């Protein structure tokens, strides 16, 4: 198999997308498409999977079908392709009947190179009749992990795609996904009935992402502090529940942040409006549950925050993968508490009971949850931990892009002393109360319950009155997380001492409690280098130009140009259309459509600087 793409492939890539080289494994994936050999392509988000199925039909002058799970994802891809001058269309329920009939006529006439459809439409008899006469050579299954029971976004309708092998025996089938363990990869191959597939698995590591795991103490100020590092930039904040997403949105709005909530409980029209506002850069922050994300193709998300621990490393990888799709630096912050583990456990059990699911389902979910918990508790390189989870060795000893390797993880001074106070209080209340009551006693709260129980007379009453309630709660949950304290299950859980607890109280065991960093995070090497030589004032003017063009055309702003391309404009300051052509991300159509406006902004900035001097 060719390891280097031939000139005809690169010519197409330069013409439509303005790229002068391919990323790792793209050449091999494109070759599989050209040779009509089944393939499974696993590349990280932002790794360029789409290009692998976009190039072959243009080179072969044929019509290929792409199966996509969401309307928003289809729309974003088609908008982006059309902006490059690429002949593509999508058929979905959001299209007016008259427009749909015209697209179908154009499909039959062979005017498109790619047609995007949902799995339900693809398998509808009417659509099958429509494409039978086209002699379809290839089907590409996007987000292919949806086909696997072991995948984190399993969708039953994806299982039906296996019939493609029967109905189109001469066509090749290509599966694409960003996140798949070896078990999921095997499941995809088997369920789609891929024949001797080319299996291409890229590096799961995203070196441009900076991972941080921070103890959650006071969530709202902590989230606001991170967002202040990304003014007027795109950010996503993930929450476990709808109520949490709504509450955080209200807090952010009150502080002047352009934010909106997104969750399954909102009206579909409201969700669509939020998604469009985010894509069009009319809002900067979306606070969301896991219902948000798969359809988001915005390339310039600079920050992803998890207000609580996600339920699996697969989810975490997928959700953080929405940051930095343009290859530029992006920050991923996870605010962690052992309370998250307890909340997820409770949700798993309740959901399984309501759905009548077998215990095996809960056990499998809990196993994934424990993997996520280990990631949060570990004090090793975050990039290495994620790579190794997906079965890939990590060669670097210092990634330079996580809180551990940057030396930001700090421990609380003399943590064993407050730990003993907490454990002693649990013993004094005879191990019969929960976190809230123990915290109240330690703080010296003046409540009827405490007085009625006589707990205001305990030696531990008010012993930690100088500590904030949220900090103290965080310390209790950290002790539980470390196994130095137990918490019973059920509706009224109580704190219980264990062997480790008594060892700490006897002075036989030391305790280490992490705390949020007290200093601002350091800038990473990638962040410094990516801004080197960039005129930030010009970059902001170019962003405004991009928003204007996107608004006029009714497409997301990143469809016009990526942040990476705008930074190149602001670094190189091209003054001719010909000079624009050599810049990353500027193909023939974009040079013609947007080149004059870009030059107008650049020359206007230069003239203003001369006038001021």
C-alpha positions as CSV (number, residue, x, y, z in Angstrom):
1,X,0.0,0.0,0.0
2,X,1.3,3.4,-0.9
3,X,2.6,5.3,2.1
4,X,2.8,8.6,0.3
5,X,-0.2,10.1,-1.5
6,X,0.2,10.5,-5.2
7,X,0.0,14.0,-6.8
8,X,-3.6,13.6,-7.9
9,X,-4.8,13.2,-4.3
10,X,-2.7,16.2,-3.2
11,X,-4.0,18.2,-6.1
12,X,-7.6,17.6,-5.0
13,X,-6.8,18.4,-1.4
14,X,-5.1,21.7,-2.4
15,X,-7.9,22.6,-4.7
16,X,-10.8,22.2,-2.3
17,X,-9.3,22.5,1.2
18,X,-6.1,24.4,0.7
19,X,-3.9,21.7,2.5
20,X,-0.5,21.0,1.2
21,X,0.0,17.7,3.0
22,X,-2.0,14.9,4.6
23,X,-2.1,13.8,8.2
24,X,-1.1,10.4,9.5
25,X,-3.1,7.5,8.0
26,X,-5.1,9.7,5.7
27,X,-3.2,8.5,2.6
28,X,-3.9,4.9,3.5
29,X,-7.6,5.5,4.3
30,X,-8.0,7.4,1.0
31,X,-6.3,4.6,-0.8
32,X,-8.7,2.0,0.7
33,X,-11.6,4.2,-0.6
34,X,-10.1,4.5,-4.0
35,X,-9.5,0.7,-4.2
36,X,-13.0,0.0,-2.8
37,X,-11.6,-2.1,0.0
38,X,-13.6,-2.2,3.2
39,X,-12.0,-0.3,6.1
40,X,-12.2,0.7,9.7
41,X,-10.6,4.0,10.4
42,X,-10.2,5.1,14.0
43,X,-8.7,8.6,14.3
44,X,-9.0,11.1,17.2
45,X,-11.4,14.0,16.8
46,X,-9.8,16.6,14.7
47,X,-7.6,14.0,13.0
48,X,-9.1,14.4,9.6
49,X,-11.4,11.4,9.2
50,X,-13.8,13.3,6.9
51,X,-11.2,13.9,4.3
52,X,-10.7,10.2,3.9
53,X,-14.2,9.6,2.5
54,X,-14.4,13.0,0.8
55,X,-11.5,12.6,-1.6
56,X,-12.2,9.2,-3.3
57,X,-15.6,10.1,-5.0
58,X,-14.1,13.3,-6.4
59,X,-11.1,11.5,-7.9
60,X,-13.3,8.7,-9.3
61,X,-16.1,11.1,-10.3
62,X,-18.8,8.9,-8.5
63,X,-21.5,9.4,-5.9
64,X,-20.8,7.9,-2.5
65,X,-23.2,7.7,0.5
66,X,-22.3,8.9,4.0
67,X,-24.4,7.7,7.0
68,X,-24.5,10.2,9.8
69,X,-26.4,10.0,13.0
70,X,-27.5,13.7,13.4
71,X,-29.1,16.3,11.2
72,X,-26.9,19.0,12.7
73,X,-23.7,17.0,11.9
74,X,-24.9,16.5,8.3
75,X,-25.7,20.2,7.9
76,X,-22.4,21.3,9.2
77,X,-20.5,19.0,7.0
78,X,-22.4,20.0,3.9
79,X,-22.1,23.7,4.7
80,X,-18.3,23.2,5.0
81,X,-18.0,21.3,1.8
82,X,-20.1,23.7,-0.2
83,X,-18.0,26.6,1.1
84,X,-15.0,24.8,-0.5
85,X,-16.9,24.3,-3.8
86,X,-17.4,20.6,-3.2
87,X,-20.6,19.1,-4.6
88,X,-22.4,17.6,-1.6
89,X,-25.9,17.4,-0.2
90,X,-27.9,16.0,2.7
91,X,-31.3,14.5,2.8
92,X,-33.1,14.7,6.2
93,X,-36.4,15.7,7.8
94,X,-35.3,19.3,8.2
95,X,-35.4,20.0,4.5
96,X,-38.5,21.4,2.8
97,X,-40.3,18.9,0.5
98,X,-39.7,20.9,-2.6
99,X,-36.0,21.2,-1.9
100,X,-35.8,17.6,-1.1
101,X,-37.3,16.6,-4.4
102,X,-34.8,18.8,-6.3
103,X,-31.9,17.2,-4.3
104,X,-33.2,13.7,-5.2
105,X,-33.4,14.7,-8.9
106,X,-29.8,16.0,-8.7
107,X,-28.7,12.8,-7.0
108,X,-30.1,10.7,-9.8
109,X,-28.4,13.0,-12.3
110,X,-25.1,12.3,-10.6
111,X,-24.5,16.0,-9.7
112,X,-23.2,15.2,-6.2
113,X,-20.1,13.4,-5.0
114,X,-21.3,12.9,-1.5
115,X,-24.9,12.4,-0.2
116,X,-25.4,12.4,3.6
117,X,-28.3,10.5,5.1
118,X,-29.4,9.2,8.5
119,X,-29.4,5.3,8.9
120,X,-33.3,5.3,9.0
121,X,-33.5,7.1,5.7
122,X,-30.8,5.1,4.1
123,X,-32.8,1.9,4.7
124,X,-36.1,3.3,3.7
125,X,-37.4,1.5,0.5
126,X,-37.9,4.8,-1.3
127,X,-34.3,5.8,-0.8
128,X,-32.9,2.4,-1.7
129,X,-34.8,2.6,-5.0
130,X,-33.4,6.1,-5.6
131,X,-29.8,5.0,-5.3
132,X,-30.0,1.5,-6.8
133,X,-29.6,2.9,-10.3
134,X,-26.5,5.0,-9.3
135,X,-24.2,2.0,-9.0
136,X,-23.0,3.2,-5.6
137,X,-19.4,2.2,-5.0
138,X,-18.9,3.0,-1.4
139,X,-20.8,3.6,1.9
140,X,-19.1,5.5,4.7
141,X,-20.4,5.1,8.2
142,X,-19.6,8.1,10.4
143,X,-19.6,7.8,14.2
144,X,-19.4,4.0,13.7
145,X,-19.0,3.3,17.4
146,X,-22.8,3.8,17.6
147,X,-23.2,0.3,16.2
148,X,-21.6,-1.4,19.2
149,X,-23.3,-2.4,22.4
150,X,-19.9,-1.7,24.0
151,X,-19.7,1.8,22.5
152,X,-20.7,4.9,24.6
153,X,-23.3,6.1,22.1
154,X,-25.0,2.9,21.1
155,X,-27.9,3.4,18.6
156,X,-30.0,0.3,17.7
157,X,-30.8,1.6,14.2
158,X,-27.0,1.4,13.4
159,X,-27.3,-2.4,13.7
160,X,-29.5,-2.5,10.7
161,X,-26.7,-1.2,8.4
162,X,-25.4,-4.7,8.0
163,X,-28.0,-5.2,5.3
164,X,-25.9,-3.0,3.0
165,X,-23.7,-6.0,2.3
166,X,-26.7,-7.9,1.0
167,X,-28.3,-5.1,-1.0
168,X,-25.1,-3.6,-2.5
169,X,-22.6,-6.6,-2.6
170,X,-20.3,-4.8,-5.0
171,X,-19.9,-1.7,-2.8
172,X,-17.3,-1.2,-0.2
173,X,-18.2,-0.2,3.4
174,X,-16.0,2.1,5.4
175,X,-16.4,2.7,9.2
176,X,-15.1,5.9,10.8
177,X,-15.0,6.8,14.5
178,X,-12.9,8.8,16.9
179,X,-13.2,6.7,20.0
180,X,-13.1,2.9,20.0
181,X,-11.5,0.4,22.4
182,X,-10.3,-2.9,20.8
183,X,-13.6,-4.6,21.9
184,X,-15.6,-1.8,20.1
185,X,-13.4,-2.1,17.0
186,X,-14.1,-5.8,16.8
187,X,-17.8,-5.3,17.3
188,X,-17.9,-2.7,14.4
189,X,-16.1,-5.1,12.0
190,X,-18.5,-8.0,12.9
191,X,-21.7,-6.0,12.9
192,X,-21.1,-4.3,9.6
193,X,-19.8,-7.6,8.1
194,X,-16.7,-5.9,6.8
195,X,-14.7,-8.1,4.4
196,X,-11.0,-8.3,5.0
197,X,-11.0,-4.7,6.0
198,X,-8.1,-2.3,6.1
199,X,-7.9,-1.4,9.9
200,X,-6.3,1.9,10.5
201,X,-6.0,3.0,14.1
202,X,-4.4,6.4,14.6
203,X,-2.8,7.8,17.8
204,X,-5.5,8.5,20.4
205,X,-3.4,11.2,22.0
206,X,-4.3,14.8,21.3
207,X,-1.1,16.7,22.0
208,X,-2.7,20.1,21.6
209,X,-5.1,19.6,24.5
210,X,-4.0,20.6,28.0
211,X,-5.7,18.3,30.6
212,X,-6.3,19.4,34.2
213,X,-8.1,17.5,37.0
214,X,-8.9,19.9,39.9
215,X,-10.6,19.1,43.2
216,X,-14.1,20.6,43.1
217,X,-14.6,22.9,46.1
218,X,-16.7,25.8,45.0
219,X,-17.9,25.0,41.5
220,X,-19.3,28.3,40.2
221,X,-16.2,30.5,41.0
222,X,-13.9,27.7,39.7
223,X,-15.7,27.5,36.4
224,X,-15.7,31.3,36.1
225,X,-12.0,31.4,36.7
226,X,-11.3,29.0,33.9
227,X,-13.6,30.9,31.5
228,X,-11.8,34.1,32.3
229,X,-8.7,32.6,30.7
230,X,-10.7,32.3,27.4
231,X,-12.5,35.6,26.9
232,X,-14.9,35.7,23.9
233,X,-13.7,32.2,23.0
234,X,-15.9,29.1,22.5
235,X,-16.3,26.8,25.5
236,X,-18.5,23.9,26.5
237,X,-19.3,23.1,30.2
238,X,-20.6,19.6,30.8
239,X,-22.9,18.8,33.8
240,X,-24.5,15.6,34.9
241,X,-28.1,16.8,35.3
242,X,-30.4,19.2,33.5
243,X,-30.9,21.3,36.7
244,X,-27.2,21.7,37.2
245,X,-26.8,22.9,33.6
246,X,-29.6,25.5,34.0
247,X,-28.3,26.8,37.3
248,X,-24.8,27.2,36.0
249,X,-26.1,29.0,32.9
250,X,-27.9,31.5,35.1
251,X,-24.8,32.2,37.2
252,X,-22.6,32.7,34.1
253,X,-25.2,35.0,32.5
254,X,-25.4,37.1,35.6
255,X,-21.6,37.6,35.4
256,X,-21.8,38.8,31.8
257,X,-20.9,35.6,30.0
258,X,-22.8,34.9,26.8
259,X,-24.1,31.4,27.7
260,X,-27.0,29.1,27.1
261,X,-28.1,25.7,28.4
262,X,-28.6,22.6,26.3
263,X,-30.2,19.4,27.5
264,X,-32.8,16.8,26.4
265,X,-35.5,18.4,28.5
266,X,-35.6,21.5,26.4
267,X,-37.9,22.0,23.4
268,X,-36.2,20.8,20.2
269,X,-36.5,24.2,18.7
270,X,-34.7,25.8,21.7
271,X,-31.9,23.2,21.5
272,X,-31.6,23.9,17.8
273,X,-31.4,27.7,18.4
274,X,-28.7,27.2,21.0
275,X,-26.7,25.0,18.8
276,X,-27.0,27.5,15.9
277,X,-26.1,30.5,18.1
278,X,-23.0,28.6,19.3
279,X,-21.9,27.7,15.8
280,X,-22.5,31.3,14.6
281,X,-20.5,32.7,17.5
282,X,-23.5,34.7,18.9
283,X,-22.9,32.9,22.3
284,X,-19.5,31.8,23.7
285,X,-20.5,29.1,26.2
286,X,-22.9,26.2,26.2
287,X,-23.6,24.5,29.6
288,X,-24.9,21.1,28.7
289,X,-25.5,17.5,29.6
290,X,-24.2,14.7,27.5
291,X,-27.1,15.3,25.1
292,X,-24.9,18.0,23.5
293,X,-21.9,17.4,21.4
294,X,-22.0,14.7,18.7
295,X,-23.4,17.1,16.2
296,X,-21.0,19.9,17.0
297,X,-18.3,20.3,14.3
298,X,-17.1,23.7,15.5
299,X,-13.4,23.6,15.1
300,X,-12.3,26.5,17.4
301,X,-13.6,25.4,20.8
302,X,-10.8,26.6,23.1
303,X,-12.1,25.1,26.3
304,X,-14.1,22.1,27.6
305,X,-15.0,22.0,31.3
306,X,-16.5,19.1,33.1
307,X,-18.4,20.4,36.1
308,X,-18.5,16.8,37.3
309,X,-16.8,13.6,36.4
310,X,-18.1,11.9,33.3
311,X,-19.3,8.3,33.5
312,X,-16.5,6.8,31.4
313,X,-13.2,7.5,29.8
314,X,-14.8,6.9,26.4
315,X,-17.2,9.8,27.2
316,X,-14.4,12.0,28.5
317,X,-12.3,11.4,25.4
318,X,-15.2,12.1,23.1
319,X,-16.3,15.2,25.0
320,X,-12.8,16.7,25.4
321,X,-12.2,15.9,21.8
322,X,-14.6,18.7,20.8
323,X,-11.9,21.1,21.9
324,X,-9.1,22.2,19.5
325,X,-10.3,20.4,16.4
326,X,-8.3,23.0,14.4
327,X,-5.0,21.7,15.9
328,X,-4.5,24.8,18.0
329,X,-4.1,24.6,21.8
330,X,-7.2,24.1,24.0
331,X,-7.8,23.6,27.7
332,X,-9.8,20.7,29.2
333,X,-10.6,21.0,33.0
334,X,-12.3,18.4,35.0
335,X,-13.6,19.4,38.5
336,X,-13.7,16.1,40.4
337,X,-15.3,14.9,43.6
338,X,-16.0,11.4,44.9
339,X,-19.6,12.6,45.2
340,X,-19.8,12.3,41.4
341,X,-19.1,8.5,41.6
342,X,-21.9,8.1,44.1
343,X,-24.3,10.1,42.0
344,X,-23.5,8.1,38.9
345,X,-23.8,4.8,40.8
346,X,-27.3,5.9,42.0
347,X,-28.3,6.9,38.5
348,X,-27.2,3.6,37.0
349,X,-29.1,1.6,39.6
350,X,-32.3,3.7,39.3
351,X,-32.2,3.8,35.4
352,X,-31.7,0.0,35.2
353,X,-34.6,-0.6,37.6
354,X,-36.9,1.6,35.7
355,X,-35.9,0.0,32.3
356,X,-35.9,-3.5,33.7
357,X,-32.3,-3.9,32.5
358,X,-30.3,-6.9,33.8
359,X,-27.7,-6.5,36.5
360,X,-25.0,-7.1,33.9
361,X,-25.7,-3.7,32.4
362,X,-25.2,-1.9,35.7
363,X,-22.0,-3.9,36.4
364,X,-20.6,-2.9,32.9
365,X,-21.4,0.7,33.5
366,X,-19.8,0.6,37.0
367,X,-16.7,-0.9,35.5
368,X,-16.4,2.0,33.1
369,X,-17.1,4.5,35.9
370,X,-14.3,3.0,38.1
371,X,-11.9,3.5,35.1
372,X,-12.8,7.1,35.0
373,X,-12.4,7.4,38.8
374,X,-8.9,5.9,38.6
375,X,-8.0,8.5,35.9
376,X,-9.1,11.3,38.2
377,X,-7.3,10.0,41.3
378,X,-4.0,9.2,39.5
379,X,-1.0,11.5,39.8
380,X,0.6,10.5,36.5
381,X,0.7,12.1,33.1
382,X,-2.9,12.5,31.8
383,X,-1.9,12.1,28.2
384,X,-0.1,8.8,29.0
385,X,-3.1,7.6,31.0
386,X,-5.6,8.2,28.2
387,X,-3.3,6.6,25.5
388,X,-2.7,3.5,27.6
389,X,-6.4,3.1,28.4
390,X,-7.0,2.8,24.6
391,X,-4.2,0.3,24.3
392,X,-1.4,2.6,23.0
393,X,2.0,3.1,24.7
394,X,3.0,6.7,25.4
395,X,6.7,7.3,24.7
396,X,7.1,10.7,26.3
397,X,8.1,11.1,29.9
398,X,6.8,14.7,30.1
399,X,3.9,15.7,27.9
400,X,4.2,19.4,28.9
401,X,0.4,19.6,28.5
402,X,-1.2,18.4,31.7
403,X,-1.4,19.6,35.3
404,X,0.8,16.8,36.5
405,X,3.6,17.3,34.0
406,X,3.4,21.1,34.4
407,X,3.8,20.8,38.2
408,X,0.5,22.3,39.0
409,X,-0.9,19.5,41.3
410,X,-0.5,20.7,44.9
411,X,-1.1,18.9,48.2
412,X,-2.6,20.4,51.3
413,X,0.0,21.1,54.0
414,X,-0.3,18.8,57.0
415,X,-3.4,17.2,55.6
416,X,-3.3,14.4,58.2
417,X,-4.3,16.8,60.9
418,X,-7.6,17.9,59.4
419,X,-8.2,14.3,58.3
420,X,-7.9,13.1,61.9
421,X,-10.4,15.8,63.0
422,X,-12.9,14.6,60.5
423,X,-12.5,11.0,61.4
424,X,-12.6,11.7,65.1
425,X,-16.0,13.5,64.5
426,X,-17.4,10.5,62.7
427,X,-16.4,8.4,65.7
428,X,-17.9,10.9,68.2
429,X,-21.3,10.8,66.4
430,X,-21.1,7.0,66.6
431,X,-20.9,6.5,62.8
432,X,-24.6,7.1,62.5
433,X,-24.8,10.3,60.3
434,X,-24.1,11.4,56.8
435,X,-21.7,14.0,55.3
436,X,-23.9,17.0,55.9
437,X,-24.3,16.4,59.6
438,X,-20.7,15.7,60.3
439,X,-19.7,18.9,58.5
440,X,-22.3,20.8,60.5
441,X,-20.8,19.5,63.8
442,X,-17.2,20.3,62.7
443,X,-18.2,23.9,61.6
444,X,-20.1,24.4,64.9
445,X,-23.4,25.0,63.3
446,X,-26.2,26.2,65.6
447,X,-29.1,24.0,64.6
448,X,-32.0,22.4,66.5
449,X,-30.9,18.9,65.4
450,X,-27.4,19.3,66.7
451,X,-28.7,20.7,70.1
452,X,-31.4,18.0,70.3
453,X,-28.8,15.3,69.8
454,X,-26.3,16.9,72.2
455,X,-23.7,17.1,69.5
456,X,-22.9,20.7,70.5
457,X,-21.2,19.2,73.5
458,X,-18.9,17.0,71.6
459,X,-15.1,17.7,71.6
460,X,-15.2,18.0,67.8
461,X,-18.0,20.5,67.8
462,X,-16.7,23.7,66.0
463,X,-13.3,22.1,65.7
464,X,-13.0,23.3,62.1
465,X,-15.0,26.5,62.3
466,X,-12.3,28.3,60.3
467,X,-12.8,26.1,57.2
468,X,-15.4,26.9,54.6
469,X,-18.3,24.4,54.3
470,X,-17.5,23.6,50.6
471,X,-13.8,23.0,51.4
472,X,-14.7,20.8,54.3
473,X,-17.2,18.8,52.2
474,X,-14.5,18.3,49.6
475,X,-12.1,17.0,52.2
476,X,-14.7,14.5,53.5
477,X,-15.3,13.2,50.0
478,X,-11.6,12.9,49.3
479,X,-11.2,10.7,52.4
480,X,-14.0,8.5,51.1
481,X,-12.4,8.4,47.6
482,X,-9.0,7.4,49.1
483,X,-10.6,4.6,51.1
484,X,-9.8,6.3,54.4
485,X,-13.5,6.6,55.2
486,X,-16.6,4.5,54.1
487,X,-20.1,5.7,53.2
488,X,-23.0,3.3,53.3
489,X,-25.4,2.9,50.4
490,X,-29.2,3.6,50.3
491,X,-31.4,6.6,50.7
492,X,-29.8,7.7,54.0
493,X,-26.1,7.0,53.7
494,X,-23.9,7.3,56.8
495,X,-20.2,7.7,57.3
496,X,-18.4,4.6,58.7
497,X,-14.8,4.2,59.9
498,X,-12.7,1.4,58.5
499,X,-9.3,-0.1,59.1
500,X,-7.6,2.8,57.3
501,X,-9.5,5.3,59.3
502,X,-8.3,3.8,62.6
503,X,-4.7,3.7,61.3
504,X,-4.9,7.4,60.6
505,X,-6.4,8.1,64.0
506,X,-3.6,6.0,65.7
507,X,-0.9,7.9,63.8
508,X,0.1,4.9,61.8
509,X,-1.0,6.3,58.4
510,X,-0.4,9.7,56.8
511,X,-3.0,11.4,54.5
512,X,-2.4,13.5,51.4
513,X,-5.3,15.7,50.2
514,X,-5.0,17.5,46.9
515,X,-6.2,21.1,46.7
516,X,-7.0,23.5,43.8
517,X,-3.9,25.3,42.5
518,X,-3.5,28.7,44.2
519,X,-1.6,30.2,41.2
520,X,-2.7,30.7,37.6
521,X,-1.8,27.8,35.3
522,X,1.4,28.2,33.3
523,X,1.2,28.9,29.6
524,X,2.2,25.8,27.6
525,X,4.9,25.7,24.9
526,X,2.3,25.0,22.2
527,X,0.2,28.1,23.3
528,X,3.3,30.3,23.2
529,X,4.4,29.0,19.8
530,X,1.0,29.2,18.1
531,X,0.7,32.9,18.8
532,X,4.3,33.7,17.9
533,X,4.4,36.6,15.3
534,X,0.5,36.9,15.3
535,X,-0.9,40.4,15.3
536,X,-3.7,39.9,17.8
537,X,-5.5,43.1,16.9
538,X,-5.6,42.0,13.3
539,X,-6.7,38.5,14.3
540,X,-9.7,39.9,16.2
541,X,-10.7,42.1,13.1
542,X,-10.4,39.0,10.9
543,X,-12.7,37.1,13.4
544,X,-15.3,39.9,13.1
545,X,-15.0,39.7,9.3
546,X,-15.5,35.9,9.5
547,X,-18.7,36.4,11.6
548,X,-20.1,38.9,9.1
549,X,-19.5,36.6,6.2
550,X,-21.0,33.6,8.0
551,X,-24.1,35.6,9.0
552,X,-24.7,36.7,5.4
553,X,-24.4,33.2,4.1
554,X,-26.3,31.5,7.0
555,X,-23.4,29.1,7.9
556,X,-21.3,28.6,11.0
557,X,-18.3,31.0,11.3
558,X,-15.7,28.2,11.3
559,X,-17.0,27.1,7.9
560,X,-15.5,30.3,6.4
561,X,-12.0,29.9,7.9
562,X,-10.6,28.1,10.9
563,X,-8.8,30.0,13.7
564,X,-5.6,28.4,12.5
565,X,-6.0,30.1,9.1
566,X,-6.9,33.4,10.6
567,X,-3.7,33.3,12.7
568,X,-1.7,32.7,9.6
569,X,-3.3,35.7,8.0
570,X,-2.5,37.8,11.0
571,X,1.1,36.4,11.1
572,X,2.0,36.7,7.4
573,X,-0.2,39.7,6.4
574,X,-0.6,38.7,2.7
575,X,-1.4,41.6,0.4
576,X,-2.3,39.7,-2.9
577,X,-4.7,37.0,-3.8
578,X,-1.8,34.9,-5.1
579,X,-0.2,35.1,-1.6
580,X,-3.4,34.0,0.0
581,X,-3.4,30.8,-2.0
582,X,-0.4,29.4,-0.3
583,X,-1.9,29.7,3.2
584,X,-3.2,26.7,5.1
585,X,-6.9,26.3,4.6
586,X,-7.4,28.5,1.6
587,X,-8.6,26.5,-1.4
588,X,-9.6,27.8,-4.8
589,X,-13.2,28.6,-3.9
590,X,-12.4,30.3,-0.7
591,X,-9.7,32.3,-2.3
592,X,-12.2,33.6,-4.8
593,X,-15.1,34.1,-2.4
594,X,-13.4,35.5,0.6
595,X,-9.9,36.6,-0.5
596,X,-10.8,40.2,-1.4
597,X,-12.5,40.7,2.0
598,X,-9.5,39.3,3.8
599,X,-7.1,41.6,1.9
600,X,-9.4,44.6,2.6
601,X,-9.2,43.9,6.4
602,X,-5.4,43.4,6.3
603,X,-4.7,46.5,4.2
604,X,-7.2,48.6,6.3
605,X,-5.3,47.6,9.4
606,X,-2.0,48.6,7.9
607,X,-3.3,52.0,6.8
608,X,-4.7,52.7,10.2
609,X,-1.3,51.8,11.8
610,X,0.5,54.2,9.4
611,X,-2.0,57.0,10.1
612,X,-1.5,56.6,13.9
613,X,2.3,56.7,13.5
